[in-house]
Amino acid sequence: QLPDIPPCALNCFVEALGNDGCTRLTDFKCHCSKPELPGQITPCVEEACPLDARISVSNIVVDQCSKAGVPIDIPP
């Protein structure tokens, strides 16, 4: 199950997660192990979402990756 992603960022998630070679959209252990993940999601979300939603998306990604055992940092 995908986390509660702000609607403005949904396409960014689907595009980034759907094209990274992982078999399932919800396989965050696989997604988070891809070093290009922040660079794929961040520019899209910055363009599509207001500031509060961008912060929410960053927190969601960091949280999901931590839960999957693959902690990452997303630059502010």
C-alpha positions as protocol buffer text, in pm:
chain_id: "A"
residue {
  index: 1
  type: GLN
  ca { x: 0 y: 0 z: 0 }
}
residue {
  index: 2
  type: LEU
  ca { x: 126 y: 344 z: -91 }
}
residue {
  index: 3
  type: PRO
  ca { x: 137 y: 599 z: 192 }
}
residue {
  index: 4
  type: ASP
  ca { x: -95 y: 900 z: 205 }
}
residue {
  index: 5
  type: ILE
  ca { x: 74 y: 1099 z: -71 }
}
residue {
  index: 6
  type: PRO
  ca { x: -52 y: 1452 z: -146 }
}
residue {
  index: 7
  type: PRO
  ca { x: -252 y: 1441 z: -472 }
}
residue {
  index: 8
  type: CYS
  ca { x: -18 y: 1691 z: -640 }
}
residue {
  index: 9
  type: ALA
  ca { x: 271 y: 1445 z: -598 }
}
residue {
  index: 10
  type: LEU
  ca { x: 98 y: 1122 z: -697 }
}
residue {
  index: 11
  type: ASN
  ca { x: 211 y: 1129 z: -1060 }
}
residue {
  index: 12
  type: CYS
  ca { x: 568 y: 1202 z: -945 }
}
residue {
  index: 13
  type: PHE
  ca { x: 564 y: 890 z: -728 }
}
residue {
  index: 14
  type: VAL
  ca { x: 408 y: 667 z: -992 }
}
residue {
  index: 15
  type: GLU
  ca { x: 652 y: 785 z: -1258 }
}
residue {
  index: 16
  type: ALA
  ca { x: 966 y: 759 z: -1041 }
}
residue {
  index: 17
  type: LEU
  ca { x: 872 y: 431 z: -873 }
}
residue {
  index: 18
  type: GLY
  ca { x: 730 y: 276 z: -1190 }
}
residue {
  index: 19
  type: ASN
  ca { x: 1047 y: 325 z: -1392 }
}
residue {
  index: 20
  type: ASP
  ca { x: 1321 y: 225 z: -1148 }
}
residue {
  index: 21
  type: GLY
  ca { x: 1332 y: -148 z: -1222 }
}
residue {
  index: 22
  type: CYS
  ca { x: 1161 y: -262 z: -901 }
}
residue {
  index: 23
  type: THR
  ca { x: 888 y: -519 z: -953 }
}
residue {
  index: 24
  type: ARG
  ca { x: 621 y: -373 z: -722 }
}
residue {
  index: 25
  type: LEU
  ca { x: 516 y: -12 z: -669 }
}
residue {
  index: 26
  type: THR
  ca { x: 507 y: -77 z: -294 }
}
residue {
  index: 27
  type: ASP
  ca { x: 854 y: -239 z: -269 }
}
residue {
  index: 28
  type: PHE
  ca { x: 1018 y: 48 z: -81 }
}
residue {
  index: 29
  type: LYS
  ca { x: 1322 y: -161 z: 12 }
}
residue {
  index: 30
  type: CYS
  ca { x: 1399 y: -182 z: -361 }
}
residue {
  index: 31
  type: HIS
  ca { x: 1297 y: 177 z: -445 }
}
residue {
  index: 32
  type: CYS
  ca { x: 1495 y: 330 z: -159 }
}
residue {
  index: 33
  type: SER
  ca { x: 1807 y: 137 z: -254 }
}
residue {
  index: 34
  type: LYS
  ca { x: 1816 y: 328 z: -584 }
}
residue {
  index: 35
  type: PRO
  ca { x: 2051 y: 627 z: -537 }
}
residue {
  index: 36
  type: GLU
  ca { x: 1865 y: 822 z: -805 }
}
residue {
  index: 37
  type: LEU
  ca { x: 1530 y: 814 z: -619 }
}
residue {
  index: 38
  type: PRO
  ca { x: 1550 y: 1161 z: -454 }
}
residue {
  index: 39
  type: GLY
  ca { x: 1670 y: 1316 z: -780 }
}
residue {
  index: 40
  type: GLN
  ca { x: 1374 y: 1171 z: -966 }
}
residue {
  index: 41
  type: ILE
  ca { x: 1100 y: 1260 z: -720 }
}
residue {
  index: 42
  type: THR
  ca { x: 1221 y: 1597 z: -586 }
}
residue {
  index: 43
  type: PRO
  ca { x: 1221 y: 1809 z: -906 }
}
residue {
  index: 44
  type: CYS
  ca { x: 879 y: 1677 z: -1007 }
}
residue {
  index: 45
  type: VAL
  ca { x: 728 y: 1746 z: -664 }
}
residue {
  index: 46
  type: GLU
  ca { x: 887 y: 2093 z: -649 }
}
residue {
  index: 47
  type: GLU
  ca { x: 715 y: 2180 z: -975 }
}
residue {
  index: 48
  type: ALA
  ca { x: 381 y: 2018 z: -895 }
}
residue {
  index: 49
  type: CYS
  ca { x: 323 y: 2098 z: -527 }
}
residue {
  index: 50
  type: PRO
  ca { x: 308 y: 2393 z: -284 }
}
residue {
  index: 51
  type: LEU
  ca { x: 569 y: 2411 z: -6 }
}
residue {
  index: 52
  type: ASP
  ca { x: 364 y: 2234 z: 264 }
}
residue {
  index: 53
  type: ALA
  ca { x: 298 y: 1938 z: 33 }
}
residue {
  index: 54
  type: ARG
  ca { x: 666 y: 1923 z: -70 }
}
residue {
  index: 55
  type: ILE
  ca { x: 768 y: 1896 z: 297 }
}
residue {
  index: 56
  type: SER
  ca { x: 505 y: 1627 z: 350 }
}
residue {
  index: 57
  type: VAL
  ca { x: 633 y: 1427 z: 51 }
}
residue {
  index: 58
  type: SER
  ca { x: 994 y: 1447 z: 173 }
}
residue {
  index: 59
  type: ASN
  ca { x: 885 y: 1322 z: 516 }
}
residue {
  index: 60
  type: ILE
  ca { x: 683 y: 1038 z: 361 }
}
residue {
  index: 61
  type: VAL
  ca { x: 973 y: 920 z: 144 }
}
residue {
  index: 62
  type: VAL
  ca { x: 1224 y: 935 z: 431 }
}
residue {
  index: 63
  type: ASP
  ca { x: 978 y: 754 z: 662 }
}
residue {
  index: 64
  type: GLN
  ca { x: 893 y: 480 z: 410 }
}
residue {
  index: 65
  type: CYS
  ca { x: 1260 y: 417 z: 334 }
}
residue {
  index: 66
  type: SER
  ca { x: 1346 y: 403 z: 706 }
}
residue {
  index: 67
  type: LYS
  ca { x: 1063 y: 154 z: 765 }
}
residue {
  index: 68
  type: ALA
  ca { x: 1198 y: -56 z: 476 }
}
residue {
  index: 69
  type: GLY
  ca { x: 1542 y: -60 z: 640 }
}
residue {
  index: 70
  type: VAL
  ca { x: 1705 y: 163 z: 377 }
}
residue {
  index: 71
  type: PRO
  ca { x: 1734 y: 512 z: 531 }
}
residue {
  index: 72
  type: ILE
  ca { x: 1789 y: 798 z: 287 }
}
residue {
  index: 73
  type: ASP
  ca { x: 1825 y: 1174 z: 302 }
}
residue {
  index: 74
  type: ILE
  ca { x: 1637 y: 1411 z: 79 }
}
residue {
  index: 75
  type: PRO
  ca { x: 1798 y: 1753 z: 48 }
}
residue {
  index: 76
  type: PRO
  ca { x: 1564 y: 2038 z: 150 }
}
